């Protein structure tokens, strides 16, 4: 079955510390991969995406993610967290053929808290 | 600025009432989507539409209905048949292109429905 797993429900880091949010997926073929961020009571904003090519992708707000096919993972990283990064983060996977985004599968999210 | 407008932001409903959530986009996107978000559950797809006058059920369509009479608009009706309608509802759109693979979702700010 196709699925996305974000093992950490809630993570707390100190401001200035590094961050890694985990995402593992189960999919029948190489998928398209996404990370979205959601502030409380708001919609989701795209942080970055992987379609093909370089497996290390850069996104907005200083985030990056690495696609590791052998581990079926797409972990999100940031070298130094800012207080404004406190939010909920969602990993998502979708088909890499000409299909509808209706097939996008979201993880359950990881809530990030930042300590001053 | 182009984007997606959802209204109302907050909505209260008595049991047994139907309510309609509005979603309007000026991005000239072909595809539109409705997701339901519950705490700790991620996003679940309710309905999606790739073109005007056509739409498909998602994973949790029971108790919901949609219409797509105009490209810009994709309203969602939560009917009295939906047994647990209290949730955060997110509308999204994408520039669907069947031949170029997956595209990026743009989200609205959401509508929070509470059943009294």
HADDOCK unambig.tbl for C-alpha pairs under 7 A between the chains (distance, minus, plus):
assign (segid A and resid 32 and name CA) (segid B and resid 102 and name CA) 6.99 0.50 0.50
assign (segid A and resid 42 and name CA) (segid B and resid 109 and name CA) 4.72 0.50 0.50
assign (segid A and resid 42 and name CA) (segid B and resid 110 and name CA) 6.18 0.50 0.50
assign (segid A and resid 43 and name CA) (segid B and resid 90 and name CA) 6.75 0.50 0.50
assign (segid A and resid 43 and name CA) (segid B and resid 107 and name CA) 5.56 0.50 0.50
assign (segid A and resid 43 and name CA) (segid B and resid 108 and name CA) 5.41 0.50 0.50
assign (segid A and resid 43 and name CA) (segid B and resid 109 and name CA) 4.13 0.50 0.50
assign (segid A and resid 43 and name CA) (segid B and resid 110 and name CA) 5.67 0.50 0.50
assign (segid A and resid 44 and name CA) (segid B and resid 107 and name CA) 5.73 0.50 0.50
assign (segid A and resid 45 and name CA) (segid B and resid 107 and name CA) 6.99 0.50 0.50
assign (segid A and resid 94 and name CA) (segid B and resid 102 and name CA) 6.88 0.50 0.50
assign (segid A and resid 95 and name CA) (segid B and resid 102 and name CA) 6.52 0.50 0.50
assign (segid A and resid 96 and name CA) (segid B and resid 101 and name CA) 5.49 0.50 0.50
assign (segid A and resid 96 and name CA) (segid B and resid 102 and name CA) 6.01 0.50 0.50
assign (segid A and resid 97 and name CA) (segid B and resid 101 and name CA) 4.66 0.50 0.50
assign (segid A and resid 97 and name CA) (segid B and resid 102 and name CA) 6.82 0.50 0.50
assign (segid A and resid 98 and name CA) (segid B and resid 97 and name CA) 6.78 0.50 0.50
assign (segid A and resid 98 and name CA) (segid B and resid 98 and name CA) 4.07 0.50 0.50
assign (segid A and resid 98 and name CA) (segid B and resid 99 and name CA) 4.79 0.50 0.50
assign (segid A and resid 98 and name CA) (segid B and resid 100 and name CA) 5.61 0.50 0.50
assign (segid A and resid 98 and name CA) (segid B and resid 101 and name CA) 3.79 0.50 0.50
assign (segid A and resid 98 and name CA) (segid B and resid 102 and name CA) 6.39 0.50 0.50
assign (segid A and resid 99 and name CA) (segid B and resid 98 and name CA) 5.52 0.50 0.50
assign (segid A and resid 99 and name CA) (segid B and resid 101 and name CA) 6.00 0.50 0.50
assign (segid A and resid 99 and name CA) (segid B and resid 102 and name CA) 6.44 0.50 0.50
assign (segid A and resid 100 and name CA) (segid B and resid 96 and name CA) 6.94 0.50 0.50
assign (segid A and resid 100 and name CA) (segid B and resid 102 and name CA) 6.82 0.50 0.50
assign (segid A and resid 101 and name CA) (segid B and resid 102 and name CA) 6.29 0.50 0.50
assign (segid A and resid 101 and name CA) (segid B and resid 103 and name CA) 6.95 0.50 0.50
assign (segid A and resid 102 and name CA) (segid B and resid 48 and name CA) 6.25 0.50 0.50
assign (segid A and resid 106 and name CA) (segid B and resid 42 and name CA) 6.25 0.50 0.50
assign (segid A and resid 106 and name CA) (segid B and resid 43 and name CA) 6.04 0.50 0.50
assign (segid A and resid 107 and name CA) (segid B and resid 42 and name CA) 5.79 0.50 0.50
assign (segid A and resid 108 and name CA) (segid B and resid 40 and name CA) 5.81 0.50 0.50
assign (segid A and resid 108 and name CA) (segid B and resid 41 and name CA) 5.02 0.50 0.50
assign (segid A and resid 108 and name CA) (segid B and resid 42 and name CA) 3.80 0.50 0.50
assign (segid A and resid 109 and name CA) (segid B and resid 42 and name CA) 5.88 0.50 0.50
